[in-house]
Amino acid sequence: MPAGGKPTVRSRRLGAALKRYRLAAHLDQEHAAEALGCSTAKVSRVEAGISASRVGDVRILLDLYGVGDANVRAHLEHLARMSNKRGWWLDYAGMVSDEHADVIALETDASYIRTWQPLFIPGLLQTPGYFKTLAGASVTVHPPETIEKAMAVRRERKRVIEEAGSHFAAVVWEPALTAPMPSREVHREQLMYVLDAARRQNVTVQVLPYSEWSAAHMASHFVLYSFGPEPAPEAVAFDSTTSTVLIEDLEDVAKHARIFEALRSAALSPKRSLAFLENVIAGIPKSEG
């Protein structure tokens, strides 16, 4: 079994990819089982993401299926290694649901992350003060005694763009940036963090003006994830107050990718968005009252 004792999004992604390449090669599970020296039941479990795959087995199968692309091979071998590793989020039992764990695994592995956020600052760009205020506003989701742990989870998640260097692109509707926050200090600190992040080479932030009302209502918040060297999205996630929904159906993912591109086209350019943020920050009074 994959690390953690249950199928993970990593093992499911690897299994689905291996199955896709097997079918493209017009081979059945018996061929794969013969190459690996195992039962067809084992091959079925691997393709379903129920059983973990060793890197050596993945190489054998890719050879059998005629997959020669070095980038694809490296990506799937990496997935095999990671499928057998224990995710850091498992240290937060009770704080992270299975669905949330799947999203964190995607986030951790992603080479490209794109998000549309009409109401709030994107999660990976939230400061502790902003997050703590949001969490404290919903005691049913984050009871007071769990907020510090939730903040620790968020700090770990932010490492994907701060340290791992994943490409992160966000389109944020203007009200999420300009609406009053709990205090001027929280507001200024939060927007300064977004501004500093947007200046990183791997981060792009674009502001959708308030006037682009029709574009803003094309979709609610979502996050797209891409893996490997190509930016084509492979999964999309949605957060609600109490749950997380993950969709890997390629047609649905492609639909949201088109929506994101439409939002990006309607938004201010990255350069103009930086200037917008600077102007908003300059307009926040430096003292309360």
C-alpha positions in Angstrom: 0.0 0.0 0.0 1.1 3.6 -0.5 2.5 5.4 2.5 -0.3 6.2 5.0 -2.0 2.9 4.4 -4.6 4.0 1.8 -4.6 4.9 -1.9 -3.2 8.4 -2.3 -3.6 10.9 -5.1 0.0 10.3 -6.1 -0.5 6.6 -6.5 -3.8 7.1 -8.3 -2.1 9.5 -10.7 0.8 7.1 -11.3 -1.6 4.2 -11.8 -3.8 6.1 -14.2 -0.8 7.2 -16.3 0.6 3.7 -16.5 -2.8 2.4 -17.6 -3.1 5.1 -20.2 0.3 4.2 -21.7 -0.5 0.5 -21.6 -3.8 1.0 -23.5 -2.0 3.3 -26.0 0.5 0.5 -26.7 -2.5 -1.9 -27.3 -1.3 -4.2 -24.5 -3.4 -5.9 -21.8 -2.6 -6.5 -18.1 -1.3 -10.0 -18.9 1.6 -8.4 -20.9 2.4 -6.1 -18.0 2.2 -8.9 -15.4 4.5 -11.1 -17.5 7.1 -8.2 -17.8 7.0 -7.7 -14.0 6.8 -11.3 -13.0 3.6 -10.8 -11.0 -0.1 -11.5 -11.2 -2.6 -9.5 -13.2 -4.3 -8.7 -9.9 -1.2 -6.9 -8.8 -1.1 -4.9 -12.1 -4.8 -4.0 -11.6 -4.1 -2.8 -8.0 -1.2 -0.7 -9.3 -3.3 0.9 -12.0 -6.1 1.6 -9.5 -3.6 3.3 -7.2 -4.2 0.7 -4.5 -0.7 -0.8 -4.6 2.5 1.3 -4.6 4.9 0.9 -7.5 8.7 0.6 -7.3 10.8 2.8 -9.5 12.3 -0.3 -11.2 8.8 -1.6 -12.0 7.8 1.7 -13.5 10.9 1.7 -15.7 10.1 -1.9 -16.9 6.5 -0.9 -17.8 7.5 2.3 -19.6 10.0 0.3 -21.7 7.3 -2.2 -22.5 4.9 0.5 -23.4 7.4 2.3 -25.6 7.5 5.5 -23.6 10.8 7.1 -24.5 10.2 10.8 -23.5 12.8 11.5 -20.9 10.6 14.1 -19.1 7.6 11.8 -18.9 9.8 9.0 -17.6 11.4 11.2 -15.0 8.1 12.6 -13.9 6.5 9.1 -13.4 9.6 7.8 -11.6 9.4 10.7 -9.3 5.7 9.9 -8.6 6.7 6.3 -7.8 9.3 7.6 -5.3 6.9 10.0 -3.7 4.1 7.5 -3.5 6.2 5.5 -1.1 7.0 8.5 1.1 5.0 9.7 4.0 3.6 13.1 3.4 4.3 15.8 6.0 0.6 16.5 6.3 0.0 13.1 8.0 1.6 14.7 11.1 -1.5 16.8 11.4 -4.0 14.0 11.9 -7.5 15.4 12.7 -6.6 18.7 11.0 -6.4 17.5 7.5 -9.2 15.5 5.9 -8.6 12.8 3.2 -9.8 15.2 0.5 -7.7 18.0 1.9 -4.7 15.7 2.0 -5.2 14.9 -1.7 -5.1 18.5 -2.6 -2.0 19.2 -0.5 -0.3 16.2 -2.2 -1.2 17.8 -5.6 0.0 21.1 -4.4 3.3 19.7 -3.2 4.0 17.9 -6.5 2.7 20.6 -8.8 5.1 22.4 -11.2 2.4 24.9 -12.1 -0.4 26.2 -9.8 -3.1 28.6 -11.1 -5.8 30.1 -9.0 -8.8 32.3 -9.4 -10.0 34.0 -6.2 -12.9 36.5 -6.2 -13.4 36.9 -2.5 -10.2 36.3 -0.5 -6.5 36.5 -0.8 -5.3 33.2 -2.3 -4.4 30.7 0.4 -0.7 30.4 -0.5 -0.3 34.2 -0.3 -2.1 34.7 3.0 -0.2 36.2 6.0 -0.6 34.6 9.4 -2.6 37.7 10.6 -5.0 37.5 7.7 -5.4 33.7 7.9 -5.9 33.8 11.7 -8.7 36.4 11.2 -10.4 34.3 8.6 -10.1 31.1 10.7 -11.3 32.8 13.8 -14.4 34.0 12.0 -15.7 30.5 11.5 -15.5 28.6 14.8 -17.4 25.6 13.3 -14.5 25.0 10.9 -11.6 26.1 13.1 -12.3 26.0 16.8 -10.0 28.4 18.7 -7.8 25.5 20.0 -7.1 24.3 16.4 -6.2 27.7 14.8 -2.4 27.5 15.6 -2.2 24.0 14.1 -4.1 25.2 11.0 -1.6 28.0 10.7 1.3 25.6 10.9 -0.3 23.6 8.0 -0.6 26.8 6.0 3.1 27.7 6.7 4.2 24.2 5.4 2.0 24.6 2.3 3.5 28.0 1.4 6.9 26.4 1.0 5.9 25.1 -2.4 6.3 28.5 -3.9 8.8 30.0 -1.4 11.3 27.2 -1.5 10.3 24.6 -4.1 10.0 27.2 -6.8 6.7 26.0 -8.3 5.2 28.4 -10.8 2.2 30.2 -9.2 -0.2 32.4 -11.0 -3.2 34.1 -9.4 -6.0 36.2 -10.7 -7.7 38.1 -7.8 -10.8 40.2 -8.1 -10.3 43.8 -6.9 -12.7 43.7 -3.9 -10.6 40.9 -2.3 -7.7 43.3 -2.1 -9.5 46.6 -1.4 -12.3 45.6 1.0 -11.7 46.6 4.6 -9.8 44.1 6.7 -9.9 43.6 10.5 -7.2 46.3 10.9 -5.1 48.6 8.8 -2.0 46.8 10.0 -3.4 43.4 8.8 -4.5 45.0 5.5 -1.1 46.6 4.8 0.9 43.6 5.9 -1.2 41.3 3.7 -0.9 43.5 0.6 2.8 44.0 1.1 3.2 40.2 1.2 1.2 39.8 -2.0 3.3 42.6 -3.6 6.6 41.0 -2.5 5.5 37.6 -3.7 4.4 39.0 -7.1 8.0 40.2 -7.6 9.3 36.7 -7.4 10.3 35.1 -10.7 8.0 32.1 -10.2 4.9 34.1 -9.1 2.5 36.1 -11.1 -0.4 38.1 -9.6 -3.0 39.8 -11.8 -5.8 42.0 -10.5 -9.2 41.7 -12.1 -10.8 45.2 -11.9 -14.1 45.6 -10.2 -15.5 46.9 -13.5 -15.0 43.4 -15.0 -18.1 42.2 -13.3 -19.2 39.7 -15.9 -15.8 38.1 -16.0 -15.7 37.9 -12.2 -18.9 35.9 -12.2 -17.8 33.2 -14.7 -16.8 30.9 -11.9 -16.3 30.7 -8.2 -12.9 30.1 -6.6 -10.8 27.3 -8.1 -7.2 26.1 -8.3 -5.6 24.3 -11.3 -2.6 22.0 -10.9 -0.1 20.9 -13.6 2.8 18.5 -13.2 6.0 17.7 -15.0 7.6 20.1 -17.5 4.4 21.0 -19.4 1.9 23.6 -18.0 -1.2 21.7 -19.2 -3.5 21.3 -16.1 -4.4 17.8 -14.9 -6.6 18.6 -11.9 -8.8 21.3 -10.4 -9.8 21.8 -6.8 -12.6 23.8 -5.2 -12.8 24.8 -1.5 -16.0 25.4 0.4 -16.5 26.3 4.1 -16.5 22.7 5.2 -15.0 20.6 2.4 -12.7 20.3 -0.6 -13.7 18.9 -4.0 -11.0 17.5 -6.3 -11.8 16.8 -10.0 -9.4 15.0 -12.3 -11.8 14.6 -15.3 -9.8 16.0 -18.2 -12.8 17.7 -19.8 -13.8 19.5 -16.6 -10.1 20.5 -16.0 -9.8 21.9 -19.6 -13.0 23.9 -19.1 -11.6 25.6 -16.0 -8.3 26.1 -17.8 -10.2 28.1 -20.5 -12.0 30.1 -17.8 -8.7 30.9 -16.1 -7.2 32.2 -19.4 -10.3 34.3 -20.0 -10.0 35.8 -16.5 -6.3 36.4 -17.1 -7.0 38.2 -20.4 -9.6 40.4 -18.6 -7.3 41.3 -15.7 -4.7 44.0 -15.5 -1.3 42.9 -16.8 1.2 41.7 -14.1 3.1 45.1 -14.3 -0.1 47.1 -13.9 -1.2 44.8 -11.1 2.0 45.6 -9.2 1.3 49.3 -9.6 -2.3 48.8 -8.5 -1.1 47.0 -5.3 1.4 49.8 -4.6 -1.4 52.4 -4.9 -3.7 50.5 -2.6 -1.0 50.1 0.0 -0.1 53.8 -0.2 -3.8 54.7 0.4 -4.0 52.7 3.7 -3.7 55.1 6.6 -0.7 54.3 8.8 -2.6 54.7 12.1 -5.9 53.3 13.3 -8.9 55.6 14.0 
